[in-house]
Amino acid sequence: MDAVLSLRGLHKTYRLGRHTVPALQGVDLDVFPGEMLALTGPSGSGKSTLLNLAGLIDTPDAGQITFNGQAMTGLHDTARTLLRRDAIGFIFQSFNLVPVMTVADNVDYPLFLAKVPAAQRRERVRQALERVGLQAHAEHLPDALSGGQRQRVAIARALVKWPKLVIADEPTASLDSHTADQVLGLMRELCHAQGAAFLMATHDARAVRRCDRVITLEDGLLVANIHTTEGQTA
């Protein structure tokens, strides 16, 4: 099976005043369709940098990113933006829903940006909300929902465009244990059902247990790559 995302020899540094801070120091990683992968490590280990590179939000100082079989080196900003819009979903700790838009309109927004015809958009939004159990809340505003319901909306919004890759940044950090378990179960079910690859940065042990593989970063280096379902370490 070909990887959705391949990272080879990624290096990234940042300037902090007069100092140069190495965020990533030669990271290699493959992420496969239908795989749910946890990215762990202490604060400052490089998790956010890796997510930004994997999500095509930032570019590495050195190394190669291949997404869906296409090398990203030298790709101009417009092409990267279109790939993010059409093929990558994002789920955030703070949900990032538009407060003045209904649940349905929040989920519809990525399809609207992609210029999907209106009839197709309505049906795909209906299906996405049905899959996350929120069809009855389609016309509600986000503020009328619980935290778990808002995260479900965010999941529906990320998956409605049938992405190849979903980037999730601490998606359960704002949720209580029961709600977090429901959300994680839903993410895993949809990950496998749609064949999307999930790359999730998390400190949550509950999330780690739900993933197929656990990647650990320390000081910008990949120090562990554990296949949880097979009990093997790569």
N, C-alpha and C positions, 0 to 999 in steps of 0.2 A: 504494500500500500504506500502510495506517495504521500509525503508530508504536505500538509497545508502550509506550514510555516517552517522554514529552515534558517537557522542563525549560525553563522560560521565566523569564528574569530572576532566577535564584536568587542570593540573598544569605544569607550565614551568618557570624556573628561569634561569638567566644568571649571570655570574660573570663579574663585571666591576671593575677591579683593586681589591681593598679590599672589595668592596661592592657587595651584592647580589641584583639583580634587578628582581622583580617578573613580568614576562610578562603575564602570565595567572594564574588566581586564582580560579579554579574550574568551568570551562565552560562546560555547557551541550548544545548540539545542534544536531538536525536531519536535513538532507538534502535529499529531495525526488526526484525520477525520473521526468524529465520534468519541474523541478522547477528552476527558476532563482532567486538567492538570493543575495542581496547586503549586504556587510559587511562594516559598517561605524564606524566612531569614530575618535577622534583627533590623531595626531602623538604620538606614544608611547603608544597607548591604547592596543596593542597586535594583531593588524590585521595581520601583516606580520608573526608573530609567529603562529597564527591560520592557515594561509594559508600553511605554511611549514609543520605543523602537519597534516592538512587535505590532503595535497598532498603527504604524506608519505616521505617527504624529511628529516624530523626531528622526534624525538621521545619525548613523554612527560616524565616529572619527575614522574608524578603520573596521574592516570586516565586510561580510556579505549577508544581506537579507534576501531570501527568496520566498515569495508569497504566491501560492497557487501555481507554482511552476515558473513564475516570472521573476527575474532578477530585478531588484529595486535600485541597484546602483545607477546613478545618473538619471533616474526617472524624474521628470520635472514636476513641480508642485501641483499643477492642475491634475495630472494623471494620478498622483498619490491621493489627492482629495477625492477623486472619483472612485478610486478603489476603496477608500474608507467609507464613502457614502453607500456604495453598492454591495460590498462584500465583507465588511467588518462591523460587528455590533459591539456596543459598549454598555456596561452595567456598572454603576457607581454606588459608593456607600451612601451618598446623599441623594440618590435617585435621579436628580437633575431633570425633573419633569417641569414643563411650562405651567405655572400655576393658573394662568387665565385660560388655558385650553382644557377641554374635557378629556376624560380618559381616552375616548376613541380618537380624538384629534391628536393627542400626544403619540399614540401608537401609529397613527396615520402619517405623521409628519415625515419620517424617513422616506416613505413611498411617494409623498407629495414632492419632496426634493428630487427624487429620482424620476419624476414625471411619469409615474405609472398611471394608466388610465383610471378615471374615477370609479368605474364599476368594479374593476379588479381590486382597487384599493379597499373599497367597502367590504368586499368578500374576504380579503386577506386579513383585514382588521377584525372582522367578526370571528374568523377562525382563530386568530391569535388570542383574542380575549376569551373565547370559549375554552381554549387549551389551558389558560391560567385561571379559569374559574371566575372571571370578572365581567361576563357579558351583561349581567344585570346592572353593572355600574358604568356602562359605556358613556352615559351623559353626565356623570358626576364630575366635579372638579377634584383635583388631587387632594386639596385640603380636607375634603369630606371623607377621605380614606384613612385607614390605619397604616402604620409603617410597613407592615407585611404586604398589604394590598398595593401600596405605592411601589414596593419593590417588584411585585408581580407585574404591574404596568410597565416598569422599566425592562423586565425580562421580555414581555410581549413586544415592546418597541424594538428591542435589540434583535429579536428573532423574526419579526414580521417580514423583513426583507430577505429571509432565507440566507443568512451570511455563511461564509466559509469558516470564519473565525469570530469568536466572541471574547472580548477582553473584559474581565471583571476585576474591579479594584475594591477589595474589602466589602463584598456585597452583603455580608451578614452582620457587619459591625454595629449597625443601628437597630438590630432586631433582638427580641427576647429569644430564649432557647427554643420554645415551641415553634414560633414563627420562623426562626432561622432554619429549623429542621424541615419544615414544610417547603420553604423556598429552595433549599438545597436539593431536596427530593425532586422538585419540579425542574430545576436546572439540569439535574442529571438525566431525568426522563426525556426532556426536550433535546438535550445534547445528543443522546443516542438516537432518538426518533428522527431528528433532522440531519444527523451526520455532521453537525458543526463541531469544530474543535473549540474547547473552552480553555483559556489561560487565565487563571484566577490568582491574584495576589491576596494572601490571607494570613492572619495570625490566629484564626479560629480553628481549634482542634476538631470541631464538628465538621467544618468544611473539608479539612484535610482528609478525614476518614471517608468522605464521600467520593474522593477523587481516585482516578485510575493510576495516577503517578504523582509523586511529590518531588519537586525540585527545590533545593536549598542553596541560597546565595549567601556568601560571607565576603565582605570587603571587595565586592565586584567580581568574585570568582564563584563558579559553580562547584560546590563541594559535595553534593549528593544528588542522586537521580534514582529514586526508588519506585519500582512498579508495585503498587500496593496490592493489586488484585492477584498477582502471580507470586508475590513474596520474593521477587528477585531485585537485585541492585545492579544497575548498569554503570 
